[in-house]
Amino acid sequence: MELNYFKDRLFDLINESDELGVADIEADDRKNTFLIRTADGSVIMVECRMIQDKDVGTG
């Protein structure tokens, strides 16, 4: 799976969730992060990193 595809789907899931109480999401594509502000004032950062590509063996 491509990292950008995963980030797009994750953004959609976070944004569309009624249970998380998301007030705003700032996406930084260069840093692969989301800064999420919730209705109660909490701020959460989510970072996405590819740690193993499907084409890379385990040894």
ABEGO torsion letter per residue (X at the ends): XBAAAAAAAAAAAAAABAAAGBABBBBBAAAGBBBBBBAAGBBBBBBBBBABBAABBAX
